[in-house]
Amino acid sequence: MSLLEVKDVNQYYGGSHILRNVNLSAALGQVTVVLGRNGVGKTTLLKSLMGLVPIKSGSITLDGVPIEKTTPYERARMGVGFVPQGREIFGRLTVEENLQMGLAYKKGGTPIPAELFELFPVLKQMLGRRGGDLSGGQQQQLAIARALAAGPK
């Protein structure tokens, strides 16, 4: 059984039909890639999976549980992670505070997972630095680490 199942998903922006009967599945422990040229709906699909953009019809299930009507924060709690295209880190917060934001729905005092610093050692060296002061590549590492902090499926 797939971890994530998307069946016949349709989504519109106004009168423009953006996603047309999209179907895909992603298995646990495997990499699934969505490829396509500009303007074909890749970002819209990801935003729909995260609940940032509502779908018009179809279904999205995670571990067999329908999630298409759940909020983005409920999906995050269920194990969906999302790294925005533009990084969207909190520029005035420190690296450590940005990483703690990835743990926002967990119990207070939950430590930042040590594995994140194994993946991105530069972040450990810059815990006290503001996110907005990092290079573009470092900000991208921070955005990915923030999404991984909560342990998405």
C-alpha positions as CSV (number, residue, x, y, z in Angstrom):
1,M,0.0,0.0,0.0
2,S,1.2,3.5,-0.8
3,L,1.9,6.0,1.9
4,L,0.3,8.8,-0.2
5,E,-2.4,8.3,-2.8
6,V,-3.8,11.1,-5.0
7,K,-6.8,10.1,-7.1
8,D,-8.6,12.1,-9.8
9,V,-7.7,15.5,-8.2
10,N,-9.0,18.6,-10.0
11,Q,-8.2,22.1,-8.9
12,Y,-9.1,25.5,-10.4
13,Y,-7.8,29.1,-10.0
14,G,-11.0,31.0,-10.9
15,G,-12.1,29.7,-14.3
16,S,-8.7,28.1,-15.1
17,H,-8.6,24.4,-14.7
18,I,-5.1,23.8,-13.3
19,L,-5.0,20.2,-12.2
20,R,-6.9,17.7,-14.4
21,N,-7.7,14.3,-12.9
22,V,-4.2,13.9,-11.4
23,N,-3.3,10.5,-10.0
24,L,-0.1,9.5,-8.2
25,S,1.1,7.3,-5.4
26,A,4.2,7.5,-3.2
27,A,5.4,4.5,-1.4
28,L,7.1,4.6,2.0
29,G,10.9,4.5,1.8
30,Q,10.9,5.4,-1.9
31,V,11.5,8.6,-3.8
32,T,8.6,9.9,-5.9
33,V,9.3,12.8,-8.3
34,V,6.9,15.1,-10.1
35,L,8.5,16.7,-13.2
36,G,7.2,19.1,-15.8
37,R,7.8,22.4,-17.6
38,N,6.8,25.7,-16.1
39,G,3.1,26.3,-15.6
40,V,1.9,22.7,-15.7
41,G,0.7,22.7,-12.0
42,K,3.6,21.1,-10.0
43,T,3.5,23.8,-7.3
44,T,-0.3,23.8,-7.3
45,L,-0.2,20.0,-6.7
46,L,2.2,20.4,-3.8
47,K,0.2,23.2,-2.3
48,S,-3.0,21.0,-2.7
49,L,-1.2,18.1,-1.0
50,M,-0.3,20.4,1.9
51,G,-3.8,21.8,2.1
52,L,-2.7,25.4,1.2
53,V,-5.0,25.3,-1.9
54,P,-8.3,23.4,-1.7
55,I,-9.0,20.8,-4.4
56,K,-12.3,20.9,-6.3
57,S,-12.7,17.1,-6.6
58,G,-10.8,13.9,-6.1
59,S,-9.2,12.4,-3.1
60,I,-5.9,12.5,-1.2
61,T,-5.1,9.8,1.4
62,L,-2.1,9.5,3.7
63,D,-1.7,6.0,5.2
64,G,-5.2,5.2,4.0
65,V,-6.7,8.1,5.8
66,P,-8.5,10.8,3.7
67,I,-6.8,14.2,4.2
68,E,-8.3,16.4,1.5
69,K,-10.6,18.2,4.0
70,T,-8.0,18.6,6.8
71,T,-6.1,21.8,7.5
72,P,-2.4,22.3,6.8
73,Y,-1.5,22.0,10.5
74,E,-3.5,18.8,10.8
75,R,-1.6,17.4,7.8
76,A,1.7,18.4,9.3
77,R,0.7,16.5,12.5
78,M,-0.2,13.5,10.4
79,G,3.3,13.5,8.9
80,V,3.2,15.7,5.8
81,G,6.2,17.9,5.3
82,F,6.5,20.9,3.0
83,V,9.5,23.0,1.9
84,P,8.2,26.1,0.1
85,Q,9.7,27.0,-3.3
86,G,10.9,30.4,-2.0
87,R,12.2,28.9,1.3
88,E,10.1,31.3,3.4
89,I,12.3,31.1,6.5
90,F,11.8,33.6,9.2
91,G,14.5,36.1,8.5
92,R,14.4,37.9,11.8
93,L,14.5,34.7,13.8
94,T,17.7,32.8,14.5
95,V,18.5,29.5,12.9
96,E,17.6,27.8,16.2
97,E,14.3,29.6,16.4
98,N,13.5,28.7,12.8
99,L,14.2,25.0,13.6
100,Q,12.0,25.2,16.7
101,M,9.2,26.5,14.4
102,G,9.4,23.1,12.7
103,L,8.6,21.6,16.1
104,A,5.7,24.0,16.9
105,Y,3.0,21.4,17.2
106,K,5.1,19.1,19.5
107,K,5.4,19.4,23.2
108,G,7.3,22.4,24.5
109,G,11.0,21.7,25.1
110,T,11.2,19.1,22.4
111,P,14.8,19.1,21.3
112,I,15.9,19.8,17.8
113,P,16.8,16.4,16.3
114,A,20.6,15.9,16.2
115,E,20.3,14.2,12.8
116,L,19.5,17.6,11.3
117,F,23.0,18.8,12.2
118,E,24.5,15.6,10.7
119,L,22.7,16.4,7.4
120,F,23.4,20.2,7.6
121,P,26.5,20.8,9.8
122,V,26.7,24.4,8.9
123,L,23.4,25.0,10.7
124,K,24.9,23.9,14.1
125,Q,27.7,26.4,13.7
126,M,25.1,29.2,13.0
127,L,22.4,28.5,15.6
128,G,22.5,32.0,16.9
129,R,22.6,33.8,13.5
130,R,19.5,35.3,12.0
131,G,18.0,33.4,9.1
132,G,18.0,36.4,6.9
133,D,21.7,36.8,7.3
134,L,22.4,33.3,5.8
135,S,23.5,32.8,2.2
136,G,20.8,31.5,-0.2
137,G,22.1,27.9,0.0
138,Q,22.2,28.0,3.8
139,Q,18.7,29.4,3.9
140,Q,17.6,26.4,1.7
141,Q,19.3,24.0,4.1
142,L,17.5,25.7,6.9
143,A,14.1,25.4,5.1
144,I,14.7,21.7,4.5
145,A,15.8,21.1,8.1
146,R,12.8,23.0,9.5
147,A,10.5,20.7,7.5
148,L,12.4,17.6,8.7
149,A,12.5,18.7,12.3
150,A,9.0,17.3,13.1
151,G,9.9,13.9,11.5
152,P,7.5,13.8,8.5
153,K,6.6,10.5,7.0
